[in-house]
Amino acid sequence: MNFLLLTLIKVALVAAVFLTALAYLQWIERKVLAHIQLRPGPYRVGPHGLLQPLADVIKLVTKEGFIPSHVNKFFYVLAPFVAVALALTTISVLPFGPEIQVFGIHTWMQLTDLKIGVLFVLAVSAVSVYGVALAGWASNNKYSLLGGLRSSAQMVSYELPYAVAIAAPLLLLNTLSFREIVNAQAGFYFGFIPRWSVFQLPFPQIFSFVLFLIAGFAETNRIPFDLPEAENELVAGYHTEYSSMKFAAFFMAEYANMITVALVATLLFLGGWHPPLPGAISNYIPTAVLVLVAAICFYHGAQPYRKWDRFTFPIAGVISLLLAGLFLVPLVQPILMPLFWFVAKAGLLLFIFIWVRGTLPRFRYDQLMHFAWTFLFPVAILNLLVTGLLVALFPK
C-alpha cells in the first residue's frame, strides 16, 4: 500500500514539474532570445512576464477550435494527440537521481526502470514522426502535406546518426538501463577527472556527444533544422490548418522532445546526477551559486529599471538565500544535490538549444539532407567503429 501511494505521489510530482517546465521553457526561450536581440521580451503579464505562460494557456484554451471542412477529421484530431502522447511517454523511464529513502521506504527518483530503457526511448523517438506526417496528410492542404513530407524525410534521415551516436557510449558502459548507465559513470580519473562518457577511457565520447546534439536538433525540428515549418516557404508547415489546443499540442510536443533530448544526453554522456568535482567541494557549489543569484537580485532591486523591480528582485533574492540555506541541511542533501546537478546539466543543454536558435540561420533543404547522409552518418559510423575497436583491444 505504501509503495502504491508513493508511486502515485511520484507520478503526480513528475507530471506537475514536467508540464510546468514545458510552460516556462517557452518563457525562458523568449527571454533569452530577447536578450540576444536587445529587446525586453515578455514582461507585461505578471512581474517580468512570469504569468505569460498562463496567459498563453488561457488564450489557446478559449480560442475557437476550428476544424476545416476538407480535412480527414479522425486523423486530423488524432495527429496532435499522437505527437504529444509520444513526447510525454519517454519521461517515464528517465531517472532524475539515485535511490533515496522517504518515510522509511527506499525508492528511486524515477517512475520506472526498464532494462532496455535506451531502446524504449529510441523506439518512441522513431514512431513520433507519425504525428507530424499524419497532421500534414490529414489536413488535405498542399503546404501542410509538403511540411509533413519534409519532416518525415528529415526525421528518418537524422534518426540514423542519432541512434549510432547513442550506440557508441553503450559499448563503453555495457548496459541499456539508464540507472546502470549513470552508475557506470561514477567516480573520477586521477581524483579529479569525472568518469563521464565524454571523458571515459579507452575512447572519450566527445564526438558522439556532439553528433547526438546535432541529430537531436534535427529530431526536434529546431533551428537550423526547422525546415518542416519554414514559414517563408510553407506558410506554417504541417500545422497550417491547426488552431486552439490542437496547435498547442504540437507546440508542447516540440518542447517536450527538446527536454527529452537534453535529459538523455545528460544521462548518457554527462554522468547524470554525479557531480563534476570530487569530495565535499561539490556540496557547497549550489549554495555559492544561489548566494550569487541573491546578490545579483539585491543589486538590481537597489537600482530598479521598472517600478516593480524594487519589490520583485528583493523577493527573488530572499527566496534564493532560503534555498541556499536549504542545500546546507544534511537531512535533505541526499535528495537536493543529485537533483541540482542533474537539472544544471540538462538546463545548460537546453540553453544551448535556445542559444543556437538565436544565432544560426536555417539551412536549405538540400543542404540539410546532404549534411545528414554525406557527413553526419559516416562520421557517426566511423566513431562507432573506432570505439568498438578500442573497447575490444583494451577491455575493462
C-alpha positions as CSV (number, residue, x, y, z in Angstrom):
1,M,0.0,0.0,0.0
2,N,2.8,2.4,0.9
3,F,4.6,1.6,-2.3
4,L,1.5,2.3,-4.4
5,L,0.8,5.6,-2.6
6,L,4.5,6.6,-3.1
7,T,4.3,5.7,-6.8
8,L,1.2,7.8,-7.2
9,I,2.9,10.7,-5.5
10,K,5.9,10.4,-7.8
11,V,3.7,10.3,-10.9
12,A,1.9,13.5,-9.7
13,L,5.2,15.2,-8.9
14,V,6.8,14.3,-12.2
15,A,3.7,15.3,-14.2
16,A,3.4,18.6,-12.4
17,V,7.1,19.5,-12.7
18,F,7.4,18.4,-16.3
19,L,4.3,20.3,-17.5
20,T,5.4,23.4,-15.6
21,A,8.9,23.1,-17.2
22,L,7.3,22.9,-20.6
23,A,5.3,26.1,-20.0
24,Y,8.2,28.1,-18.6
25,L,10.8,26.8,-21.0
26,Q,8.9,28.8,-23.6
27,W,9.1,31.9,-21.3
28,I,12.9,31.3,-20.8
29,E,13.4,30.9,-24.5
30,R,11.6,34.2,-25.3
31,K,13.6,36.0,-22.6
32,V,17.0,34.6,-23.8
33,L,16.2,35.4,-27.4
34,A,15.1,38.9,-26.4
35,H,18.4,39.5,-24.6
36,I,20.3,38.2,-27.6
37,Q,18.4,40.6,-29.9
38,L,18.5,43.5,-27.4
39,R,14.8,43.7,-26.7
40,P,12.8,43.2,-23.4
41,G,10.8,40.1,-24.2
42,P,7.6,39.3,-22.3
43,Y,7.2,41.5,-19.3
44,R,3.6,42.8,-19.2
45,V,1.7,39.8,-17.7
46,G,3.0,39.5,-14.1
47,P,6.4,40.5,-12.8
48,H,8.9,40.1,-15.6
49,G,6.3,38.4,-17.6
50,L,6.2,35.3,-15.3
51,L,2.5,34.8,-15.9
52,Q,2.9,34.9,-19.7
53,P,2.7,31.0,-19.9
54,L,-0.6,31.1,-18.0
55,A,-1.9,33.8,-20.3
56,D,-0.9,31.8,-23.4
57,V,-2.7,28.7,-22.0
58,I,-5.9,30.8,-21.4
59,K,-5.7,32.2,-24.9
60,L,-5.3,28.8,-26.5
61,V,-8.0,27.1,-24.4
62,T,-10.6,29.8,-25.1
63,K,-9.7,30.2,-28.8
64,E,-12.2,28.6,-31.2
65,G,-11.2,25.0,-32.1
66,F,-11.9,25.4,-35.8
67,I,-11.8,22.2,-38.0
68,P,-11.7,22.9,-41.7
69,S,-14.4,21.1,-43.8
70,H,-12.0,19.5,-46.2
71,V,-9.8,17.6,-43.6
72,N,-9.9,13.9,-42.7
73,K,-11.4,14.6,-39.3
74,F,-10.4,11.3,-37.5
75,F,-6.7,11.5,-38.4
76,Y,-6.7,15.4,-38.2
77,V,-7.7,15.1,-34.5
78,L,-5.5,12.0,-33.8
79,A,-2.3,13.6,-35.1
80,P,-1.7,16.2,-32.3
81,F,-2.8,13.6,-29.7
82,V,-0.2,11.1,-31.1
83,A,2.5,13.8,-31.2
84,V,2.1,15.0,-27.6
85,A,1.4,11.5,-26.1
86,L,4.6,10.1,-27.6
87,A,6.6,13.2,-26.5
88,L,5.4,12.7,-22.9
89,T,5.9,9.0,-22.7
90,T,9.7,8.8,-22.6
91,I,9.9,10.8,-19.3
92,S,8.5,7.7,-17.5
93,V,11.8,5.7,-18.0
94,L,14.3,8.5,-17.3
95,P,15.8,8.6,-13.8
96,F,16.4,12.0,-12.1
97,G,18.5,10.9,-9.2
98,P,19.8,7.9,-7.1
99,E,17.9,5.7,-4.7
100,I,16.6,7.7,-1.7
101,Q,14.6,7.0,1.5
102,V,11.2,8.6,2.0
103,F,9.4,7.9,5.3
104,G,11.4,4.7,5.7
105,I,10.7,3.5,2.1
106,H,13.6,3.1,-0.3
107,T,12.6,4.4,-3.8
108,W,14.4,5.6,-6.9
109,M,13.9,9.1,-8.2
110,Q,12.3,7.6,-11.3
111,L,8.9,6.4,-12.3
112,T,10.0,3.0,-13.7
113,D,13.2,1.4,-14.8
114,L,13.4,-0.7,-17.9
115,K,16.4,-2.9,-18.5
116,I,16.1,-1.7,-22.2
117,G,15.3,1.9,-21.4
118,V,17.6,3.2,-24.2
119,L,15.9,1.1,-26.8
120,F,12.5,2.3,-25.5
121,V,13.5,5.9,-26.0
122,L,14.8,5.2,-29.5
123,A,11.6,3.3,-30.4
124,V,9.3,6.1,-29.2
125,S,11.5,8.7,-31.0
126,A,11.2,6.7,-34.2
127,V,7.5,6.4,-34.0
128,S,7.0,10.1,-33.2
129,V,7.3,11.0,-36.9
130,Y,3.8,9.6,-37.4
131,G,2.2,12.5,-35.6
132,V,3.7,15.1,-37.9
133,A,3.2,13.0,-41.0
134,L,-0.4,12.4,-40.1
135,A,-1.0,16.1,-39.5
136,G,0.3,17.0,-42.9
137,W,-1.6,14.4,-44.8
138,A,-4.9,14.7,-42.8
139,S,-5.0,18.5,-43.4
140,N,-5.7,17.9,-47.1
141,N,-3.6,21.0,-47.8
142,K,-0.7,21.1,-50.2
143,Y,1.5,23.2,-48.0
144,S,0.8,21.1,-44.9
145,L,1.5,17.9,-46.9
146,L,4.8,19.3,-48.1
147,G,5.7,20.2,-44.5
148,G,4.7,16.7,-43.3
149,L,6.8,15.0,-46.1
150,R,9.8,17.2,-45.3
151,S,9.5,16.3,-41.7
152,S,9.2,12.6,-42.4
153,A,12.3,12.6,-44.6
154,Q,14.3,14.8,-42.1
155,M,13.4,12.8,-39.0
156,V,14.0,9.4,-40.7
157,S,17.4,10.7,-42.0
158,Y,18.6,12.1,-38.7
159,E,17.3,9.1,-36.8
160,L,20.3,7.0,-38.1
161,P,23.1,9.2,-36.8
162,Y,21.1,9.9,-33.6
163,A,20.9,6.1,-32.9
164,V,24.5,5.4,-33.9
165,A,25.7,8.3,-31.7
166,I,23.9,6.6,-28.8
167,A,25.3,3.2,-29.6
168,A,29.0,4.3,-29.1
169,P,28.8,5.1,-25.4
170,L,26.8,1.9,-24.8
171,L,29.8,0.0,-25.9
172,L,31.8,1.6,-23.1
173,L,29.0,1.3,-20.4
174,N,27.8,-2.2,-21.5
175,T,24.2,-1.7,-20.4
176,L,20.8,-0.4,-21.8
177,S,19.4,0.6,-18.4
178,F,19.6,4.3,-17.6
179,R,20.2,3.6,-13.9
180,E,23.2,1.4,-14.7
181,I,24.4,3.8,-17.4
182,V,24.7,6.6,-14.8
183,N,26.2,4.2,-12.1
184,A,28.9,3.2,-14.7
185,Q,29.9,6.9,-14.9
186,A,30.5,7.3,-11.2
187,G,34.0,8.2,-9.8
188,F,37.0,10.1,-11.1
189,Y,40.2,9.5,-13.0
190,F,43.3,10.7,-11.1
191,G,41.0,12.0,-8.4
192,F,39.6,15.0,-10.4
193,I,38.5,14.0,-13.9
194,P,34.9,12.7,-14.0
195,R,34.3,9.2,-15.4
196,W,31.5,10.6,-17.6
197,S,31.2,9.1,-21.1
198,V,32.7,12.2,-22.7
199,F,35.9,11.6,-20.7
200,Q,35.8,7.8,-20.2
201,L,38.6,5.6,-21.4
202,P,39.6,3.9,-23.7
203,F,37.9,6.4,-26.1
204,P,36.2,9.5,-24.7
205,Q,32.8,10.0,-26.4
206,I,33.1,13.7,-27.2
207,F,32.4,13.1,-30.9
208,S,29.4,11.1,-30.0
209,F,28.1,13.8,-27.7
210,V,28.4,16.5,-30.5
211,L,26.8,14.2,-33.1
212,F,24.0,13.4,-30.7
213,L,23.3,17.0,-30.1
214,I,23.3,17.9,-33.8
215,A,21.0,15.0,-34.6
216,G,18.8,16.0,-31.6
217,F,18.4,19.5,-33.1
218,A,17.1,17.9,-36.3
219,E,14.9,15.3,-34.5
220,T,13.2,18.1,-32.6
221,N,12.8,20.3,-35.7
222,R,14.8,23.2,-34.1
223,I,16.7,25.9,-35.9
224,P,18.8,25.4,-38.0
225,F,16.9,22.2,-38.9
226,D,13.3,23.6,-38.7
227,L,12.6,23.2,-42.4
228,P,9.3,21.3,-41.9
229,E,7.8,24.5,-40.6
230,A,9.8,27.1,-42.6
231,E,7.2,29.9,-42.8
232,N,9.0,31.7,-45.6
233,E,8.3,28.7,-47.8
234,L,5.4,26.7,-46.3
235,V,3.2,29.3,-44.5
236,A,3.5,27.3,-41.3
237,G,4.3,23.7,-42.4
238,Y,2.4,20.6,-41.3
239,H,0.3,22.5,-38.7
240,T,-1.0,25.2,-41.0
241,E,-4.6,24.1,-40.6
242,Y,-4.5,23.7,-36.8
243,S,-5.7,26.1,-34.1
244,S,-6.5,26.3,-30.4
245,M,-5.3,23.4,-28.3
246,K,-4.6,21.2,-31.2
247,F,-1.9,23.6,-32.3
248,A,-0.7,23.9,-28.7
249,A,-0.3,20.1,-28.6
250,F,2.3,20.3,-31.5
251,F,4.0,23.2,-29.7
252,M,4.1,21.2,-26.4
253,A,5.4,18.1,-28.2
254,E,8.3,20.1,-29.7
255,Y,9.4,21.4,-26.3
256,A,8.8,18.0,-24.6
257,N,11.1,16.4,-27.2
258,M,13.7,19.1,-26.6
259,I,13.7,18.4,-22.9
260,T,13.9,14.6,-23.5
261,V,17.0,15.1,-25.7
262,A,18.6,17.2,-23.0
263,L,17.8,14.6,-20.3
264,V,19.0,11.7,-22.4
265,A,22.3,13.5,-23.3
266,T,22.8,14.2,-19.6
267,L,22.3,10.6,-18.6
268,L,24.3,9.1,-21.5
269,F,27.3,11.5,-21.7
270,L,27.4,13.8,-18.7
271,G,27.2,11.4,-15.8
272,G,23.6,12.0,-14.9
273,W,23.3,13.3,-11.3
274,H,27.0,12.7,-10.5
275,P,28.9,16.0,-9.6
276,P,31.8,17.3,-11.7
277,L,34.1,17.7,-8.7
278,P,35.1,15.2,-6.0
279,G,34.5,15.3,-2.3
280,A,32.6,17.9,-0.3
281,I,33.6,20.7,-2.7
282,S,30.6,19.9,-4.9
283,N,28.2,20.1,-2.0
284,Y,28.9,23.8,-1.5
285,I,28.7,24.9,-5.1
286,P,24.8,25.0,-5.2
287,T,24.9,27.3,-2.1
288,A,27.5,29.5,-3.6
289,V,25.6,29.8,-6.9
290,L,22.3,30.7,-5.1
291,V,24.1,33.3,-2.9
292,L,25.5,34.9,-6.0
293,V,22.0,34.9,-7.6
294,A,20.7,36.5,-4.4
295,A,23.4,39.2,-4.6
296,I,22.5,40.0,-8.2
297,C,18.8,40.3,-7.3
298,F,19.5,42.6,-4.4
299,Y,21.8,44.7,-6.7
300,H,19.1,45.1,-9.3
301,G,16.5,45.8,-6.6
302,A,18.6,48.6,-5.3
303,Q,18.9,50.1,-8.8
304,P,15.4,49.3,-10.3
305,Y,14.8,49.7,-14.0
306,R,11.0,49.5,-13.6
307,K,8.9,50.5,-10.6
308,W,8.1,46.9,-9.6
309,D,11.8,45.9,-9.7
310,R,12.3,47.3,-6.2
311,F,9.9,44.7,-4.9
312,T,10.3,41.7,-7.2
313,F,14.1,41.4,-7.2
314,P,14.5,41.5,-3.3
315,I,11.8,38.9,-3.0
316,A,13.7,36.7,-5.5
317,G,16.9,37.4,-3.5
318,V,15.3,36.2,-0.3
319,I,14.0,33.1,-1.9
320,S,17.5,32.4,-3.3
321,L,19.0,32.8,0.2
322,L,16.5,30.4,1.7
323,L,17.2,27.8,-1.0
324,A,21.0,28.3,-0.4
325,G,20.5,27.5,3.3
326,L,18.3,24.5,2.5
327,F,21.2,23.0,0.5
328,L,23.3,23.0,3.6
329,V,20.8,20.9,5.6
330,P,22.3,17.4,5.9
331,L,18.9,15.7,6.0
332,V,17.8,16.9,2.5
333,Q,21.2,16.9,0.9
334,P,21.0,13.3,-0.5
335,I,17.9,14.4,-2.4
336,L,18.7,18.0,-3.4
337,M,22.3,17.6,-4.5
338,P,21.7,14.9,-7.2
339,L,18.7,16.9,-8.4
340,F,20.7,20.1,-8.6
341,W,23.5,18.6,-10.8
342,F,21.1,16.8,-13.0
343,V,18.9,19.9,-13.6
344,A,22.0,22.1,-14.0
345,K,23.5,19.8,-16.8
346,A,20.1,19.5,-18.6
347,G,19.5,23.2,-18.2
348,L,22.8,24.0,-19.8
349,L,22.0,21.8,-22.8
350,L,18.6,23.5,-23.1
351,F,20.3,26.9,-23.0
352,I,22.4,25.7,-26.0
353,F,19.3,24.8,-27.9
354,I,17.9,28.4,-27.3
355,W,21.3,30.0,-28.0
356,V,21.6,28.2,-31.3
357,R,18.1,29.4,-32.3
358,G,19.1,33.0,-31.7
359,T,22.4,32.6,-33.6
360,L,22.1,30.5,-36.7
361,P,20.0,30.8,-39.8
362,R,18.2,27.7,-41.2
363,F,19.7,25.5,-43.9
364,R,18.3,25.0,-47.4
365,Y,16.5,21.6,-47.6
366,D,19.1,20.1,-49.9
367,Q,21.9,21.2,-47.5
368,L,20.1,19.7,-44.6
369,M,19.7,16.3,-46.3
370,H,23.2,16.4,-47.8
371,F,24.7,17.1,-44.3
372,A,22.9,14.1,-42.8
373,W,23.8,11.5,-45.4
374,T,27.3,12.6,-46.5
375,F,28.8,13.9,-43.3
376,L,26.9,13.2,-40.0
377,F,26.0,9.5,-40.7
378,P,29.5,8.5,-42.0
379,V,31.2,10.3,-39.1
380,A,28.9,8.6,-36.6
381,I,29.7,5.1,-38.1
382,L,33.4,5.8,-38.0
383,N,33.2,6.9,-34.4
384,L,31.3,3.7,-33.5
385,L,33.9,1.5,-35.3
386,V,36.8,3.2,-33.5
387,T,35.0,2.9,-30.2
388,G,34.3,-0.8,-30.7
389,L,37.9,-1.5,-31.8
390,L,39.4,0.3,-28.7
391,V,36.9,-1.4,-26.3
392,A,37.9,-4.8,-27.8
393,L,41.6,-4.0,-27.6
394,F,41.5,-2.5,-24.1
395,P,38.7,-4.3,-22.2
396,K,37.9,-3.2,-18.6
